[in-house]
Amino acid sequence: MTPAELARVRGRLVGFAEAMFEPLARADQRRWGECYLRGLMLDGKRKSVQPMAERLPDGDEQALQQFVSQSPWDWRPVRQRLATRMTAAVDPDAWIVDDTGFPKFGTASVGVARQYSGTLGKVANCQVGVSIHAATDQASCPIDWRLFLPESWDHDLERRARAHVPERVRHRPKWQLVLDMVDELAGWGLAPPVVVADAGYGESGEFRLGLEERQLAYVVQVKATISAYPEAVGQQVVPYGGRGRRPRARYRTKRSSLRDLVVAAGRPAAKTVAWREGTRGKLRSRFVALRIRPAGVKLRRAVAGGELQVRWLLAEWPTGQPEPVKYWLSSLPEDTPLVELVRLAKLRWRVEHDYRELKDGLGLDHFEGRSFGGWHHHVTLVSVAHAFVTLQRLDPKPAAPA
């Protein structure tokens, strides 16, 4: 925003900041929180503390640095208010799960390591943040965050001490961090209509089982090589030979890959579906939807010899392609329309939109502090700023006088 644009919404921003930062114990913390939001939203190439302080008429670099990096305020109650407010405002069709990289120089910033970042498309020196976004095709907003801590940080006591990493915080797989956030959000009284995720999460049998144990529906992208049976395949018992233990029921048919199941169904099974308006008109492609029984090792162990659950397999098979190009598994009910499966599978575009705005417009990856608390403070404040901008889009009318 330009200074003039920010001035026009200043009253509304102050009210929003007061509501979000009410849990902060001290008045000066709440004041600097609102000031930090204005710094994030004002036009400017860098959104680290020094340039923000220089752009703000009431900016104070030392005070802002203290507020975001050293002050011990708890970010969790702020996120709870943010998640509750934005869930009500967005009325999400799904929660989208993803992660994003924060490029870094050196080794001191909390959680930094040589690791793969989907954002960068390569292994690089970076931090990785995992997030959950409440989303529809019209609006979306991050509602919770975790910092991924590589295993190398578990035993590096010197780096942990310098970055003020709490003793309880240890390496956890990204899919487990998502389940931790889902549980935290549930403790705040929030639950997803459905969870949407890319293959980095969807291919994990533990992640899908974790969602099912919490009775949460999902549509997650997976790899073509995941094993499964057709829905009609069941357990079999071979005839008893009269000696030893009686044979137990088990799956005796050879498992197939998701790719082979869709290819066996053939091109005639594909139907054209349009799911939303793009910049050049309706987005369309051809999709196959089958009822199958995913049969990975962890899923077979989880049912302990029982029947494997029937799930949706959705595959995108565009015209002119020799085979499908994308695959999803879903636990949505059997009567879910194909167009709804496709719409939810394709909803992940919103999280890319969020990350672009969070980084390019609001300085998500511009934080120069190194501490665990500072990282969480910054991503929380950026999320609050993003929420305010989202609310402005949803309801652009100026606030009524108090």
PEMOWO-V210433 format. One record per backbone hydrogen bond with DSSP energy under -1.0 kcal/mol. NH is the residue of the N-H (numbers start at 0). CO is the residue of the C=O. E is the energy in kcal/mol with one decimal. If there is no record, write none. Layout:
# PEMOWO-V210433
nh=NH co=CO e=E
nh=NH co=CO e=E
This chain:
# PEMOWO-V210433
nh=5 co=1 e=-2.7
nh=6 co=2 e=-2.2
nh=7 co=3 e=-1.6
nh=12 co=8 e=-2.6
nh=13 co=9 e=-2.8
nh=14 co=10 e=-1.9
nh=15 co=11 e=-2.3
nh=16 co=12 e=-3.1
nh=17 co=13 e=-2.5
nh=18 co=14 e=-1.8
nh=19 co=15 e=-2.4
nh=20 co=16 e=-2.9
nh=23 co=20 e=-1.6
nh=29 co=25 e=-1.7
nh=30 co=26 e=-2.3
nh=31 co=27 e=-2.5
nh=32 co=28 e=-1.9
nh=33 co=29 e=-1.8
nh=34 co=30 e=-2.1
nh=35 co=31 e=-2.6
nh=36 co=32 e=-1.9
nh=37 co=33 e=-1.8
nh=38 co=34 e=-2.1
nh=39 co=35 e=-2.2
nh=40 co=36 e=-2.0
nh=41 co=37 e=-2.0
nh=42 co=0 e=-2.9
nh=51 co=47 e=-1.8
nh=52 co=48 e=-2.8
nh=53 co=49 e=-1.9
nh=54 co=50 e=-1.5
nh=55 co=51 e=-1.7
nh=58 co=55 e=-1.5
nh=63 co=59 e=-2.8
nh=64 co=60 e=-2.6
nh=65 co=61 e=-2.3
nh=66 co=62 e=-2.4
nh=67 co=63 e=-2.4
nh=68 co=64 e=-2.4
nh=69 co=65 e=-1.2
nh=70 co=65 e=-3.0
nh=78 co=74 e=-2.4
nh=79 co=75 e=-2.4
nh=80 co=76 e=-2.0
nh=81 co=77 e=-2.5
nh=82 co=78 e=-3.4
nh=83 co=79 e=-2.4
nh=84 co=80 e=-2.6
nh=85 co=81 e=-2.8
nh=86 co=82 e=-2.0
nh=87 co=83 e=-1.7
nh=88 co=84 e=-2.0
nh=89 co=85 e=-3.0
nh=90 co=86 e=-1.8
nh=92 co=134 e=-2.3
nh=93 co=134 e=-1.5
nh=94 co=193 e=-2.6
nh=95 co=132 e=-2.9
nh=96 co=195 e=-2.9
nh=97 co=130 e=-1.9
nh=99 co=128 e=-2.4
nh=101 co=126 e=-2.8
nh=103 co=124 e=-2.5
nh=109 co=369 e=-1.5
nh=111 co=108 e=-2.1
nh=112 co=125 e=-1.6
nh=114 co=123 e=-2.4
nh=116 co=121 e=-2.1
nh=120 co=116 e=-2.0
nh=121 co=116 e=-1.2
nh=123 co=114 e=-2.5
nh=125 co=112 e=-2.3
nh=126 co=101 e=-2.1
nh=128 co=99 e=-2.6
nh=129 co=145 e=-3.1
nh=130 co=97 e=-2.8
nh=131 co=143 e=-1.8
nh=132 co=95 e=-2.4
nh=133 co=140 e=-2.3
nh=134 co=93 e=-2.4
nh=135 co=138 e=-2.8
nh=140 co=133 e=-1.7
nh=142 co=131 e=-3.1
nh=143 co=131 e=-1.1
nh=145 co=129 e=-2.2
nh=147 co=127 e=-2.7
nh=152 co=149 e=-1.9
nh=153 co=150 e=-1.7
nh=156 co=154 e=-1.5
nh=159 co=155 e=-2.4
nh=160 co=156 e=-2.3
nh=161 co=157 e=-2.3
nh=162 co=158 e=-2.2
nh=164 co=159 e=-2.4
nh=168 co=165 e=-1.3
nh=176 co=172 e=-1.9
nh=177 co=173 e=-1.9
nh=178 co=174 e=-1.8
nh=179 co=175 e=-2.4
nh=180 co=176 e=-2.1
nh=181 co=177 e=-2.7
nh=182 co=178 e=-2.3
nh=183 co=179 e=-2.2
nh=184 co=180 e=-3.1
nh=185 co=181 e=-2.1
nh=186 co=182 e=-2.0
nh=188 co=185 e=-1.8
nh=189 co=184 e=-2.4
nh=194 co=216 e=-2.4
nh=195 co=94 e=-2.9
nh=196 co=218 e=-1.2
nh=200 co=197 e=-1.6
nh=201 co=197 e=-3.0
nh=202 co=198 e=-1.9
nh=203 co=200 e=-1.6
nh=207 co=203 e=-2.0
nh=208 co=204 e=-2.6
nh=209 co=205 e=-2.5
nh=210 co=206 e=-2.0
nh=211 co=207 e=-2.3
nh=212 co=208 e=-2.9
nh=213 co=209 e=-1.1
nh=214 co=211 e=-1.6
nh=215 co=210 e=-2.7
nh=218 co=194 e=-2.7
nh=219 co=328 e=-2.7
nh=220 co=196 e=-2.6
nh=221 co=326 e=-2.4
nh=225 co=222 e=-1.3
nh=227 co=255 e=-2.7
nh=228 co=292 e=-2.0
nh=230 co=290 e=-1.6
nh=232 co=229 e=-1.3
nh=235 co=249 e=-3.1
nh=249 co=235 e=-2.0
nh=255 co=227 e=-2.5
nh=257 co=225 e=-1.6
nh=258 co=223 e=-2.1
nh=260 co=256 e=-2.0
nh=261 co=257 e=-2.1
nh=262 co=258 e=-2.8
nh=263 co=259 e=-2.2
nh=264 co=260 e=-1.3
nh=265 co=261 e=-1.5
nh=268 co=265 e=-1.6
nh=269 co=266 e=-2.1
nh=270 co=286 e=-2.7
nh=272 co=284 e=-2.9
nh=274 co=282 e=-1.8
nh=277 co=280 e=-3.3
nh=280 co=277 e=-1.3
nh=282 co=275 e=-3.1
nh=284 co=272 e=-1.7
nh=286 co=270 e=-2.6
nh=287 co=314 e=-2.7
nh=289 co=312 e=-2.6
nh=291 co=310 e=-2.8
nh=292 co=228 e=-3.0
nh=294 co=226 e=-2.6
nh=299 co=295 e=-2.4
nh=300 co=296 e=-2.4
nh=301 co=297 e=-1.9
nh=302 co=298 e=-1.5
nh=305 co=302 e=-2.0
nh=310 co=291 e=-3.2
nh=311 co=329 e=-2.7
nh=312 co=289 e=-2.9
nh=313 co=327 e=-2.5
nh=314 co=287 e=-2.6
nh=315 co=325 e=-2.2
nh=316 co=285 e=-2.9
nh=320 co=317 e=-2.0
nh=324 co=315 e=-3.0
nh=325 co=315 e=-1.0
nh=327 co=313 e=-2.7
nh=328 co=219 e=-2.7
nh=329 co=311 e=-1.9
nh=330 co=217 e=-1.7
nh=335 co=332 e=-1.8
nh=340 co=336 e=-1.9
nh=341 co=337 e=-2.4
nh=342 co=338 e=-2.4
nh=343 co=339 e=-2.2
nh=344 co=340 e=-2.3
nh=345 co=341 e=-2.3
nh=346 co=343 e=-1.1
nh=348 co=345 e=-1.2
nh=349 co=346 e=-2.2
nh=351 co=347 e=-1.1
nh=352 co=348 e=-1.8
nh=353 co=349 e=-2.5
nh=354 co=350 e=-2.6
nh=355 co=351 e=-2.1
nh=356 co=352 e=-2.1
nh=357 co=353 e=-3.4
nh=358 co=354 e=-2.4
nh=359 co=355 e=-2.6
nh=360 co=356 e=-1.5
nh=361 co=356 e=-1.3
nh=363 co=357 e=-2.8
nh=365 co=362 e=-1.8
nh=371 co=162 e=-3.0
nh=374 co=370 e=-2.2
nh=375 co=371 e=-1.9
nh=376 co=372 e=-2.6
nh=377 co=373 e=-2.7
nh=378 co=374 e=-2.5
nh=379 co=375 e=-1.8
nh=380 co=376 e=-2.5
nh=381 co=377 e=-2.8
nh=382 co=378 e=-1.9
nh=383 co=379 e=-2.1
nh=384 co=380 e=-2.4
nh=385 co=381 e=-2.6
nh=386 co=382 e=-2.5
nh=387 co=383 e=-2.2
nh=388 co=384 e=-2.2
nh=389 co=385 e=-2.5
nh=390 co=386 e=-2.7
nh=391 co=387 e=-2.1
nh=392 co=388 e=-1.7
nh=393 co=389 e=-2.2
nh=394 co=390 e=-2.4
